[in-house]
Amino acid sequence: MIASVLKEIRQQVADLHAELPRNELVVWTAGNVSARVPGEDLLVIKPSGVRYEDITADNMVVCDLDGNLVEGELSPSSDTAAHAYVYKHMPEVGGVVHTHSTYATAWSARGEAIPCVLTMIADEFGGEIPVGPFALIGDDSIGRGIVETLRGHRSPAVLMRNHGVFTIGRDAKAAVKAAVMCEDVARTVHISRQIGEPLPIDQAHIDALYARYQNVYGQEPAK
């Protein structure tokens, strides 16, 4: 049973990686997508240093929630410890994405949250997109910063200072969507600020927009 589930998740994660270069969120081998294995203390993630055009389901790797390699021929992504920490401490999270997308990362370089000045930000992020602390790669420091920033926050995205974007979701697809939308609004708000100061949205309107988008927007699941 676990083998068939792992095969399916490996394929999903491999397919979702194609969305990162397609949406211009990464260059060369930077960035990664991971997914939690339901019912297991395991995650599937991209191996380190593999070009996007070379990613396949077969070369995805499986790690435990301490970041240790469990299955696979290649070394896991250098960000595995961060992903693993998020899964370990946020059980509601089923997918994690990391990018260095240009505009959102520019905001992180300034250590500045993206303000909620667009209905799209209210819809997807429920308020500003917050900034997380500076942390070095190599252990779970980044993961701790992600959890500390996003726990209890509506936003599925955090701008890790001087680094880049991490997004979370109920599954890996939702986390990829959040990464795409984060870059889109980061670019739009940046352009707006070249013209003048963007107008804030009242908190009551943010709450209403978020509730509608999260609970009403889209199609009901087939019965």
Long-range contacts (C-beta under 8 A, 24 or more apart in sequence): 2-37, 2-40, 5-37, 5-38, 6-37, 6-42, 6-44, 6-62, 6-71, 7-57, 9-35, 9-37, 9-44, 10-44, 10-57, 10-58, 10-60, 10-62, 11-57, 12-172, 12-173, 13-44, 13-45, 13-46, 13-57, 13-60, 13-172, 14-55, 14-56, 14-57, 14-59, 14-60, 16-172, 16-173, 16-176, 17-46, 17-52, 17-55, 18-52, 18-55, 19-176, 19-180, 20-52, 20-97, 20-99, 20-176, 20-179, 21-52, 23-179, 23-180, 23-183, 24-101, 24-102, 24-183, 25-99, 25-100, 25-101, 25-179, 25-180, 25-183, 26-52, 26-99, 26-100, 26-101, 27-100, 30-99, 30-100, 31-97, 31-98, 31-99, 31-100, 32-77, 32-79, 32-83, 32-97, 32-98, 33-95, 33-96, 33-97, 33-172, 33-175, 33-176, 34-77, 34-80, 34-83, 34-95, 34-96, 34-97, 34-172, 35-94, 35-95, 35-171, 35-172, 36-87, 36-93, 36-94, 36-95, 37-62, 38-94, 41-65, 41-88, 42-70, 43-80, 43-83, 43-84, 43-87, 45-76, 45-77, 45-79, 45-80, 45-83, 46-77, 47-72, 47-74, 47-75, 47-76, 47-77, 48-74, 48-75, 48-76, 48-77, 48-78, 49-75, 50-74, 67-140, 78-137, 78-138, 79-137, 79-142, 81-138, 81-139, 81-140, 81-142, 81-143, 82-137, 82-140, 82-142, 82-143, 82-146, 82-166, 83-143, 84-140, 84-143, 85-140, 85-142, 85-143, 85-144, 85-146, 85-147, 86-143, 86-146, 86-147, 86-166, 86-168, 89-143, 89-147, 89-151, 90-147, 90-150, 90-151, 90-168, 92-170, 93-168, 93-169, 93-170, 94-169, 94-170, 94-171, 94-172, 94-174, 95-168, 95-169, 95-170, 95-171, 95-172, 95-173, 95-174, 95-175, 95-176, 96-166, 96-167, 96-168, 96-169, 96-172, 96-175, 97-165, 97-166, 97-167, 97-168, 97-169, 97-172, 97-175, 97-176, 97-178, 97-179, 98-164, 98-165, 98-166, 98-167, 99-164, 99-165, 99-179, 99-183, 100-163, 100-164, 100-165, 101-164, 101-165, 101-179, 101-182, 101-183, 101-186, 102-183, 102-187, 103-183, 103-186, 103-187, 103-190, 104-129, 104-157, 104-159, 104-164, 104-165, 104-182, 104-183, 104-186, 105-159, 105-163, 105-164, 105-165, 106-186, 106-190, 107-131, 107-159, 107-186, 107-190, 108-159, 108-160, 108-161, 108-162, 108-163, 108-164, 108-165, 109-161, 109-162, 111-161, 111-162, 113-159, 114-159, 114-182, 114-185, 114-186, 114-189, 115-189, 115-198, 115-200, 116-200, 116-201, 116-206, 117-189, 117-192, 117-198, 117-199, 117-200, 117-201, 118-185, 118-188, 118-189, 118-201, 119-201, 119-209, 120-181, 120-184, 120-185, 121-185, 121-189, 122-201, 122-205, 122-206, 122-209, 122-210, 122-213, 123-209, 123-210, 123-212, 123-213, 123-214, 123-217, 124-156, 124-177, 124-178, 124-181, 124-185, 124-213, 125-154, 125-155, 125-156, 125-157, 125-178, 125-181, 125-182, 125-185, 126-154, 126-155, 126-206, 126-210, 126-214, 127-153, 127-154, 127-155, 127-206, 127-210, 128-155, 129-155, 129-157, 129-158, 129-159, 129-182, 129-185, 129-186, 130-155, 130-158, 130-159, 131-158, 131-159, 131-160, 131-161, 132-158, 132-159, 132-160, 132-161, 132-166, 133-160, 133-161, 134-160, 134-161, 134-162, 134-163, 135-160, 135-163, 142-166, 154-210, 157-182
